[in-house]
């Protein structure tokens, strides 16, 4: 099993920044990709960004987040970060950390991000 603990959410004004953290523990050797998803009220959960855990560390972003959000990792700390800049009210959502393994898919409990106008 893999456990994911998110932190860093909160309330911020439009144009502000937040950094989310996701600390992974457990059978992390089985994980090959980590990422962030978000779900706004009444909407489906959507991909924000993902990063490969291997040497390439290649990243993928949803089009609406490109240039504003940056995903990164610290392998020594088994932690993935999401730096969010130029936040907009439409970024308001619960943000979930996700870890994809060769067998299982894991989710964190979610952290609320609220952007006021």
TORSETI-656267 format. One record per atom (N, C-alpha, C): x, y, z; residue in three letters; atom name. Coordinates in Angstrom, 3 decimals. Each point is the difference from the previous one (the first is absolute). Layout:
residues N
<pt <X,Y,Z>,"ALA","CA">
...
END
This chain:
residues 117
<pt <0.828,-1.195,0.000>,"UNK","N">
<pt <-0.828,1.195,0.000>,"UNK","CA">
<pt <0.868,1.251,0.000>,"UNK","C">
<pt <-0.579,1.066,-0.511>,"UNK","N">
<pt <0.657,1.309,-0.025>,"UNK","CA">
<pt <-0.933,0.992,0.674>,"UNK","C">
<pt <0.567,0.810,0.860>,"UNK","N">
<pt <-0.766,1.050,0.663>,"UNK","CA">
<pt <0.461,1.360,-0.527>,"UNK","C">
<pt <-0.982,0.855,-0.243>,"UNK","N">
<pt <0.271,1.341,-0.520>,"UNK","CA">
<pt <-0.616,1.020,0.948>,"UNK","C">
<pt <0.798,0.971,0.404>,"UNK","N">
<pt <-0.485,1.048,0.900>,"UNK","CA">
<pt <0.259,1.348,-0.651>,"UNK","C">
<pt <-1.080,0.716,-0.269>,"UNK","N">
<pt <0.115,1.314,-0.635>,"UNK","CA">
<pt <-0.007,1.104,1.050>,"UNK","C">
<pt <0.593,1.117,-0.361>,"UNK","N">
<pt <-0.031,1.183,0.841>,"UNK","CA">
<pt <0.197,1.227,-0.877>,"UNK","C">
<pt <-0.305,1.163,0.556>,"UNK","N">
<pt <0.279,1.244,-0.696>,"UNK","CA">
<pt <-1.193,0.722,-0.583>,"UNK","C">
<pt <-1.168,-0.594,0.088>,"UNK","N">
<pt <-1.171,0.690,-0.518>,"UNK","CA">
<pt <-0.381,1.170,0.888>,"UNK","C">
<pt <-0.988,0.768,-0.475>,"UNK","N">
<pt <-0.462,1.127,0.797>,"UNK","CA">
<pt <-0.743,1.009,-0.830>,"UNK","C">
<pt <-0.167,1.175,0.580>,"UNK","N">
<pt <-0.718,1.099,-0.641>,"UNK","CA">
<pt <1.006,1.036,-0.481>,"UNK","C">
<pt <-0.142,0.411,-1.254>,"UNK","N">
<pt <0.913,0.984,-0.573>,"UNK","CA">
<pt <-0.777,0.905,-0.930>,"UNK","C">
<pt <0.455,1.229,-0.144>,"UNK","N">
<pt <-0.640,0.927,-0.921>,"UNK","CA">
<pt <0.431,-0.282,-1.428>,"UNK","C">
<pt <-0.847,0.380,-0.921>,"UNK","N">
<pt <0.332,-0.157,-1.417>,"UNK","CA">
<pt <1.332,0.680,-0.302>,"UNK","C">
<pt <0.812,-0.688,-0.783>,"UNK","N">
<pt <1.329,0.488,-0.316>,"UNK","CA">
<pt <1.076,-0.484,0.950>,"UNK","C">
<pt <-0.406,-0.613,1.088>,"UNK","N">
<pt <0.936,-0.487,0.995>,"UNK","CA">
<pt <0.567,-1.363,-0.343>,"UNK","C">
<pt <0.773,-0.539,0.935>,"UNK","N">
<pt <0.678,-1.271,-0.204>,"UNK","CA">
<pt <-0.191,-0.918,1.200>,"UNK","C">
<pt <0.064,-1.284,-0.271>,"UNK","N">
<pt <0.005,-1.031,1.038>,"UNK","CA">
<pt <0.911,-1.124,-0.455>,"UNK","C">
<pt <0.557,-0.719,0.950>,"UNK","N">
<pt <0.763,-1.203,-0.329>,"UNK","CA">
<pt <-0.580,-1.168,0.772>,"UNK","C">
<pt <-0.398,-1.001,-0.741>,"UNK","N">
<pt <-0.508,-1.231,0.594>,"UNK","CA">
<pt <1.121,-1.023,0.099>,"UNK","C">
<pt <-0.059,-0.805,1.046>,"UNK","N">
<pt <0.972,-1.076,0.189>,"UNK","CA">
<pt <-0.728,-1.323,0.149>,"UNK","C">
<pt <0.624,-1.052,-0.483>,"UNK","N">
<pt <-0.548,-1.346,0.135>,"UNK","CA">
<pt <1.135,-0.919,0.422>,"UNK","C">
<pt <-0.072,-0.482,1.219>,"UNK","N">
<pt <1.022,-0.903,0.522>,"UNK","CA">
<pt <-0.474,-1.436,-0.127>,"UNK","C">
<pt <0.811,-0.823,-0.635>,"UNK","N">
<pt <-0.340,-1.400,-0.211>,"UNK","CA">
<pt <0.784,-0.889,0.954>,"UNK","C">
<pt <-0.655,-1.060,0.452>,"UNK","N">
<pt <0.660,-0.984,0.861>,"UNK","CA">
<pt <-0.550,-1.375,-0.328>,"UNK","C">
<pt <0.696,-1.019,0.479>,"UNK","N">
<pt <-0.416,-1.370,-0.267>,"UNK","CA">
<pt <0.785,-0.601,-1.146>,"UNK","C">
<pt <-0.671,-0.730,-0.878>,"UNK","N">
<pt <0.639,-0.717,-1.106>,"UNK","CA">
<pt <0.240,0.933,-1.186>,"UNK","C">
<pt <0.752,1.042,0.254>,"UNK","N">
<pt <0.163,1.031,-1.019>,"UNK","CA">
<pt <0.841,-0.475,-1.177>,"UNK","C">
<pt <0.740,-1.078,0.167>,"UNK","N">
<pt <0.811,-0.519,-1.101>,"UNK","CA">
<pt <-0.878,-0.478,-1.155>,"UNK","C">
<pt <-1.285,-0.242,0.315>,"UNK","N">
<pt <-0.919,-0.488,-1.030>,"UNK","CA">
<pt <-0.622,1.122,-0.825>,"UNK","C">
<pt <0.292,1.246,0.370>,"UNK","N">
<pt <-0.628,1.141,-0.658>,"UNK","CA">
<pt <0.840,0.486,-1.163>,"UNK","C">
<pt <-0.642,0.209,-1.173>,"UNK","N">
<pt <0.758,0.524,-1.132>,"UNK","CA">
<pt <-0.472,1.382,-0.450>,"UNK","C">
<pt <-1.122,0.452,0.498>,"UNK","N">
<pt <-0.470,1.338,-0.346>,"UNK","CA">
<pt <-0.787,0.584,1.167>,"UNK","C">
<pt <0.216,1.266,0.266>,"UNK","N">
<pt <-0.789,0.708,1.006>,"UNK","CA">
<pt <-0.565,1.252,-0.625>,"UNK","C">
<pt <-1.103,0.451,0.573>,"UNK","N">
<pt <-0.616,1.177,-0.595>,"UNK","CA">
<pt <-1.007,0.643,0.912>,"UNK","C">
<pt <-0.578,1.043,-0.518>,"UNK","N">
<pt <-1.043,0.744,0.695>,"UNK","CA">
<pt <-1.239,0.062,-0.890>,"UNK","C">
<pt <-1.129,-0.236,0.616>,"UNK","N">
<pt <-1.298,0.170,-0.631>,"UNK","CA">
<pt <-0.795,0.989,0.842>,"UNK","C">
<pt <-1.050,0.525,-0.592>,"UNK","N">
<pt <-0.872,0.877,0.775>,"UNK","CA">
<pt <-1.451,-0.254,-0.364>,"UNK","C">
<pt <-0.866,0.324,0.959>,"UNK","N">
<pt <-1.427,-0.168,-0.225>,"UNK","CA">
<pt <-0.741,1.182,0.603>,"UNK","C">
<pt <-0.658,0.744,-0.856>,"UNK","N">
<pt <-0.812,1.122,0.434>,"UNK","CA">
<pt <-1.432,-0.487,0.218>,"UNK","C">
<pt <-0.781,0.713,0.800>,"UNK","N">
<pt <-1.383,-0.413,0.260>,"UNK","CA">
<pt <-0.786,-0.159,-1.293>,"UNK","C">
<pt <-0.653,-1.144,-0.137>,"UNK","N">
<pt <-0.829,-0.251,-1.161>,"UNK","CA">
<pt <0.760,-0.361,-1.258>,"UNK","C">
<pt <1.306,-0.163,0.116>,"UNK","N">
<pt <0.810,-0.325,-1.174>,"UNK","CA">
<pt <0.750,-1.295,0.200>,"UNK","C">
<pt <0.458,-0.571,-1.103>,"UNK","N">
<pt <0.780,-1.231,0.075>,"UNK","CA">
<pt <1.425,0.306,0.450>,"UNK","C">
<pt <0.615,-1.014,0.582>,"UNK","N">
<pt <1.400,0.126,0.371>,"UNK","CA">
<pt <0.830,0.092,-1.274>,"UNK","C">
<pt <0.961,0.930,-0.001>,"UNK","N">
<pt <0.820,0.200,-1.190>,"UNK","CA">
<pt <1.483,0.032,0.354>,"UNK","C">
<pt <0.812,-0.397,-0.979>,"UNK","N">
<pt <1.442,0.026,0.175>,"UNK","CA">
<pt <0.489,1.444,0.048>,"UNK","C">
<pt <0.905,0.263,0.943>,"UNK","N">
<pt <0.684,1.288,0.047>,"UNK","CA">
<pt <1.398,-0.155,-0.592>,"UNK","C">
<pt <0.772,-0.936,0.565>,"UNK","N">
<pt <1.361,-0.225,-0.465>,"UNK","CA">
<pt <0.478,-1.344,0.524>,"UNK","C">
<pt <0.972,-0.576,-0.712>,"UNK","N">
<pt <0.585,-1.249,0.456>,"UNK","CA">
<pt <1.492,0.013,-0.271>,"UNK","C">
<pt <0.717,-0.878,0.714>,"UNK","N">
<pt <1.452,-0.087,-0.153>,"UNK","CA">
<pt <0.412,-1.442,0.170>,"UNK","C">
<pt <0.918,-0.438,-0.861>,"UNK","N">
<pt <0.502,-1.361,0.098>,"UNK","CA">
<pt <1.014,-0.069,1.134>,"UNK","C">
<pt <0.022,-1.127,0.693>,"UNK","N">
<pt <0.887,-0.131,1.149>,"UNK","CA">
<pt <1.387,-0.502,-0.381>,"UNK","C">
<pt <0.163,-0.462,-1.228>,"UNK","N">
<pt <1.285,-0.493,-0.448>,"UNK","CA">
<pt <0.973,1.111,-0.328>,"UNK","C">
<pt <1.109,-0.389,-0.625>,"UNK","N">
<pt <1.068,0.959,-0.281>,"UNK","CA">
<pt <-0.447,1.150,-0.897>,"UNK","C">
<pt <-0.918,-0.269,-0.914>,"UNK","N">
<pt <-0.406,1.060,-0.930>,"UNK","CA">
<pt <-0.716,1.129,0.712>,"UNK","C">
<pt <-0.810,-0.336,0.996>,"UNK","N">
<pt <-0.781,1.024,0.681>,"UNK","CA">
<pt <-0.873,0.798,-0.935>,"UNK","C">
<pt <-0.390,-0.625,-1.110>,"UNK","N">
<pt <-0.795,0.753,-0.970>,"UNK","CA">
<pt <-1.344,0.405,0.598>,"UNK","C">
<pt <-0.490,1.140,-0.446>,"UNK","N">
<pt <-1.218,0.579,0.552>,"UNK","CA">
<pt <-1.077,0.152,-1.065>,"UNK","C">
<pt <-1.211,0.112,0.474>,"UNK","N">
<pt <-1.154,0.204,-0.873>,"UNK","CA">
<pt <-0.958,0.935,0.711>,"UNK","C">
<pt <-0.555,0.958,-0.755>,"UNK","N">
<pt <-0.905,0.976,0.580>,"UNK","CA">
<pt <-1.293,0.087,-0.809>,"UNK","C">
<pt <-1.077,0.277,0.701>,"UNK","N">
<pt <-1.224,0.368,-0.695>,"UNK","CA">
<pt <0.219,1.360,-0.657>,"UNK","C">
<pt <-0.591,0.206,-1.130>,"UNK","N">
<pt <0.245,1.215,-0.773>,"UNK","CA">
<pt <-0.284,1.265,0.804>,"UNK","C">
<pt <-1.031,-0.004,0.794>,"UNK","N">
<pt <-0.384,1.215,0.723>,"UNK","CA">
<pt <0.960,0.341,1.133>,"UNK","C">
<pt <0.873,-0.952,0.359>,"UNK","N">
<pt <0.951,0.231,1.086>,"UNK","CA">
<pt <1.410,0.324,-0.498>,"UNK","C">
<pt <0.241,-0.232,-1.276>,"UNK","N">
<pt <1.341,0.229,-0.526>,"UNK","CA">
<pt <0.402,1.457,0.178>,"UNK","C">
<pt <1.203,0.196,0.486>,"UNK","N">
<pt <0.510,1.344,0.208>,"UNK","CA">
<pt <-0.345,0.599,1.350>,"UNK","C">
<pt <-0.976,-0.577,0.688>,"UNK","N">
<pt <-0.371,0.508,1.326>,"UNK","CA">
<pt <0.373,-0.970,1.112>,"UNK","C">
<pt <-0.115,-1.292,-0.292>,"UNK","N">
<pt <0.263,-1.030,1.003>,"UNK","CA">
<pt <1.292,-0.744,-0.353>,"UNK","C">
<pt <0.723,-0.409,1.027>,"UNK","N">
<pt <1.213,-0.787,-0.200>,"UNK","CA">
<pt <0.009,-1.170,0.967>,"UNK","C">
<pt <0.163,-1.194,-0.546>,"UNK","N">
<pt <0.121,-1.193,0.835>,"UNK","CA">
<pt <1.473,-0.355,0.116>,"UNK","C">
<pt <0.400,-0.418,1.188>,"UNK","N">
<pt <1.387,-0.383,0.223>,"UNK","CA">
<pt <0.034,-1.106,1.047>,"UNK","C">
<pt <1.168,-0.576,0.175>,"UNK","N">
<pt <0.126,-1.097,0.949>,"UNK","CA">
<pt <1.304,0.116,0.761>,"UNK","C">
<pt <0.004,-0.569,1.193>,"UNK","N">
<pt <1.208,-0.147,0.809>,"UNK","CA">
<pt <0.055,-1.472,0.362>,"UNK","C">
<pt <0.792,-0.754,-0.739>,"UNK","N">
<pt <0.038,-1.444,0.218>,"UNK","CA">
<pt <0.515,-0.361,1.382>,"UNK","C">
<pt <0.911,0.795,0.532>,"UNK","N">
<pt <0.552,-0.293,1.327>,"UNK","CA">
<pt <-1.077,0.087,1.075>,"UNK","C">
<pt <-0.989,0.854,-0.241>,"UNK","N">
<pt <-1.080,0.175,0.968>,"UNK","CA">
<pt <-1.268,-0.734,-0.421>,"UNK","C">
<pt <0.053,-0.688,-1.154>,"UNK","N">
<pt <-1.191,-0.683,-0.523>,"UNK","CA">
<pt <-1.191,0.940,-0.057>,"UNK","C">
<pt <0.276,1.198,-0.476>,"UNK","N">
<pt <-1.026,1.047,0.000>,"UNK","CA">
<pt <-0.120,0.618,-1.385>,"UNK","C">
<pt <-1.234,0.264,-0.381>,"UNK","N">
<pt <-0.295,0.696,-1.244>,"UNK","CA">
<pt <-0.658,1.328,0.351>,"UNK","C">
<pt <0.352,1.027,-0.745>,"UNK","N">
<pt <-0.515,1.332,0.258>,"UNK","CA">
<pt <-0.783,0.514,-1.210>,"UNK","C">
<pt <-0.919,0.893,0.294>,"UNK","N">
<pt <-0.700,0.719,-1.062>,"UNK","CA">
<pt <0.037,1.483,0.356>,"UNK","C">
<pt <0.817,0.745,-0.739>,"UNK","N">
<pt <0.071,1.443,0.174>,"UNK","CA">
<pt <-1.049,0.625,-0.903>,"UNK","C">
<pt <-0.902,0.752,0.606>,"UNK","N">
<pt <-1.087,0.613,-0.754>,"UNK","CA">
<pt <0.120,1.515,0.089>,"UNK","C">
<pt <0.183,0.625,-1.145>,"UNK","N">
<pt <0.127,1.452,-0.078>,"UNK","CA">
<pt <-1.157,0.586,-0.806>,"UNK","C">
<pt <-0.178,1.306,0.135>,"UNK","N">
<pt <-1.048,0.710,-0.743>,"UNK","CA">
<pt <-1.339,-0.713,0.137>,"UNK","C">
<pt <-0.346,-0.323,1.219>,"UNK","N">
<pt <-1.220,-0.766,0.239>,"UNK","CA">
<pt <-1.239,0.804,-0.369>,"UNK","C">
<pt <-0.980,-0.729,-0.496>,"UNK","N">
<pt <-1.270,0.587,-0.420>,"UNK","CA">
<pt <-1.142,-0.605,0.815>,"UNK","C">
<pt <-1.120,0.699,0.111>,"UNK","N">
<pt <-1.137,-0.580,0.728>,"UNK","CA">
<pt <-0.418,-1.363,-0.546>,"UNK","C">
<pt <0.153,-0.208,-1.297>,"UNK","N">
<pt <-0.378,-1.295,-0.581>,"UNK","CA">
<pt <0.963,-1.127,0.363>,"UNK","C">
<pt <1.095,0.324,0.679>,"UNK","N">
<pt <0.894,-1.040,0.504>,"UNK","CA">
<pt <-0.488,-0.570,1.332>,"UNK","C">
<pt <-1.054,0.585,0.544>,"UNK","N">
<pt <-0.555,-0.484,1.253>,"UNK","CA">
<pt <-0.479,-1.435,-0.157>,"UNK","C">
<pt <0.493,-0.877,0.866>,"UNK","N">
<pt <-0.324,-1.422,-0.096>,"UNK","CA">
<pt <0.675,-0.736,1.151>,"UNK","C">
<pt <-0.354,-1.267,0.142>,"UNK","N">
<pt <0.761,-0.886,0.857>,"UNK","CA">
<pt <1.089,-0.631,-0.870>,"UNK","C">
<pt <1.222,0.100,0.449>,"UNK","N">
<pt <1.133,-0.525,-0.746>,"UNK","CA">
<pt <0.442,-1.321,0.625>,"UNK","C">
<pt <0.121,-1.007,-0.854>,"UNK","N">
<pt <0.348,-1.346,0.447>,"UNK","CA">
<pt <1.352,-0.424,-0.549>,"UNK","C">
<pt <0.796,-0.583,0.852>,"UNK","N">
<pt <1.243,-0.620,-0.440>,"UNK","CA">
<pt <-0.304,-1.412,-0.479>,"UNK","C">
<pt <0.678,-0.400,-1.048>,"UNK","N">
<pt <-0.212,-1.318,-0.589>,"UNK","CA">
<pt <1.339,-0.683,-0.240>,"UNK","C">
<pt <0.045,-1.286,0.266>,"UNK","N">
<pt <1.197,-0.790,-0.272>,"UNK","CA">
<pt <-0.417,-1.240,-0.783>,"UNK","C">
<pt <0.658,-0.221,-1.110>,"UNK","N">
<pt <-0.326,-1.132,-0.860>,"UNK","CA">
<pt <1.103,-1.039,0.090>,"UNK","C">
<pt <-0.397,-1.205,0.377>,"UNK","N">
<pt <0.939,-1.103,0.071>,"UNK","CA">
<pt <-0.261,-1.004,-1.102>,"UNK","C">
<pt <0.816,-1.025,-0.047>,"UNK","N">
<pt <-0.150,-1.021,-1.033>,"UNK","CA">
<pt <-1.232,-0.854,0.231>,"UNK","C">
<pt <-0.499,0.018,1.236>,"UNK","N">
<pt <-1.183,-0.795,0.312>,"UNK","CA">
<pt <-1.148,0.879,0.468>,"UNK","C">
<pt <0.301,0.961,0.862>,"UNK","N">
<pt <-1.047,0.785,0.640>,"UNK","CA">
<pt <0.132,1.491,-0.290>,"UNK","C">
<pt <-1.094,0.687,0.275>,"UNK","N">
<pt <-0.102,1.441,-0.155>,"UNK","CA">
<pt <-0.395,0.557,1.365>,"UNK","C">
<pt <0.723,1.023,0.482>,"UNK","N">
<pt <-0.219,0.487,1.351>,"UNK","CA">
<pt <-0.398,1.474,-0.022>,"UNK","C">
<pt <-0.801,0.383,1.025>,"UNK","N">
<pt <-0.459,1.379,0.109>,"UNK","CA">
<pt <0.210,0.518,1.413>,"UNK","C">
<pt <0.319,1.284,0.092>,"UNK","N">
<pt <0.029,0.657,1.285>,"UNK","CA">
<pt <-1.403,0.423,0.408>,"UNK","C">
<pt <-0.099,0.612,1.160>,"UNK","N">
<pt <-1.306,0.375,0.535>,"UNK","CA">
<pt <-0.519,1.305,-0.590>,"UNK","C">
<pt <0.869,0.744,-0.642>,"UNK","N">
<pt <-0.388,1.260,-0.624>,"UNK","CA">
<pt <0.265,1.195,0.889>,"UNK","C">
<pt <0.291,1.118,-0.635>,"UNK","N">
<pt <0.200,1.246,0.727>,"UNK","CA">
<pt <-0.745,1.108,-0.748>,"UNK","C">
<pt <-0.712,0.817,0.758>,"UNK","N">
<pt <-0.838,1.034,-0.598>,"UNK","CA">
<pt <0.821,1.218,-0.378>,"UNK","C">
<pt <-0.199,0.461,-1.224>,"UNK","N">
<pt <0.579,1.258,-0.469>,"UNK","CA">
<pt <-1.153,0.911,-0.381>,"UNK","C">
<pt <-0.039,1.161,0.620>,"UNK","N">
<pt <-1.052,0.979,-0.287>,"UNK","CA">
<pt <0.644,1.304,-0.429>,"UNK","C">
<pt <-0.400,0.479,-1.179>,"UNK","N">
<pt <0.541,1.243,-0.534>,"UNK","CA">
<pt <-1.120,1.026,-0.039>,"UNK","C">
<pt <0.171,1.064,0.744>,"UNK","N">
<pt <-1.029,1.039,0.053>,"UNK","CA">
<pt <0.268,1.070,-1.050>,"UNK","C">
<pt <-1.061,0.576,-0.492>,"UNK","N">
<pt <0.134,1.032,-1.049>,"UNK","CA">
<pt <0.128,1.384,0.593>,"UNK","C">
END
